């Protein structure tokens, strides 16, 4: 059994998501440079590595790298 710590990220097709999801992910951001939320993101790229999923892009205001971690919640209780 191997416990692989460094999993190579796989690029996914962000634009395969529904327009509503795309809009939400592009608007609901946090920029560490501007220290502001919901400034927006451009040039999104989606990645997956193991159980981790995220979207990387550029802050619309300053152009710094923005990363949005995707957390999938189980809607069934």
Phi, psi and omega in degrees: 000132179249143177247088186279111182281316181267096179265131181289125179295143177249128178283134178248168181269096179303323185282359173281347177288161179294153178304326179294315179296316179303312181300314180300312182293326181284336182265324185271086186231169171225127178255119179290335179284310180282338185058043179223154178255158174058035175281334180107162182226143174234163181056053183288144171225133181256141182226158175221136175215112185064235179265003183264133177231138180205163177238130177249144177197199180240138177299132179296328183280311188245346179086359179291159178294133178238133179236127176244116178282132179264126179242121180262121180259144177279114183284343181273136179240000000 
